[in-house]
């Protein structure tokens, strides 16, 4: 199994992670992969919500905050409409990522 498979198996066994978390994390991971796995990635809320199929801003922000609290990412929001929000990926407990 490759690292991505191991990563998503880890996410699937974490009881705190629900479908919106998985969808959002998958989209974030895709952005990170496209950027050659360099931290941070710069993201736009509207794009992430569209691609992860999250309709509510509250759900989107809740999932990002929880992914950060669960030590999957570091989330540095921009509170300005044209500002850049940054996301950093963190290594998992068993060294993946």
N, C-alpha and C positions, 0 to 999 in steps of 0.2 A: 504494500500500500504506500502511495506517495505521501509527502507531507500534507498536501491539501486534503487528502482522504483522512489522514490521521487527525488533522485539525477539525474537520467537520464531525468526525466521530466523537472527538472530545466535546465539541459544542453540543452535540445531540445527547450526550450523557449528562450534561450539566442541567439539573432540574430547574434552575432559575431561568434558563434560556427558553424563550417561546418563539413561535413562528416569526413575528415581526423582528425580533433580534437576529434570527438566522438570515432573514432576507436582507436586512440592512447590513449585517456583517459581510454577507456574500458580495454585495455591491461595493462596499468599502474595500474588500479584498481585491476585487477586480480592478478598481482604481489603483491600488497599491501595486498590483502586478504590472499594470500598464506603465507605471512609473518606475519599473525595474526594482521594486521592493525598497525604495528609498523613502525614509521618513523625513518630514511629514508629507502627507498628501493634503492638497487643498481641495475642498469640496464646496458644492453649492446645494443648499437645502432642497430646492425645487427638483433638481436632477436626482438627488438621492431618494427623495420621496417617490418620484415617478418610477424609477427603476426598481425600488424595493417594494412597490405596491402599498405603501403606507399613505393613507389619505389624510390623517389628522396630524397637525403640527404637534399637538400634545403627545401623541404616541411616538412620533419621530424623536422629540427631545427626551422623552422618558427612556426610550431604548438606548439612545446615545449615552445618557447619564448612567444607565444601568450597566452597559458594556464597559464603561469606564470604572464604575464601582466594583465590577467583577474582575477587573484587571486584564481585560482583553485589549483595551485601547486607552489612549489619553486623548481627551476631547478638549480642544481649545476654541470655543465659539467666538465668533465675531458678533458683536452686538450692533453693528452698523450694517444697514442693508447692502452696501457695496463692499463690505469688508470680507476678508478671507477667513474662513473657518478651517482650522487645521486638525488633522487626526493623525496620531502616531500609533503604530502597532507595537504591542508588547509581546515579548516571548512568553510562551505558556510554561506551566510548571515543569513539564517534562522536556523542555528545550526546543519545542517546535517553534518555528518562526525565528 
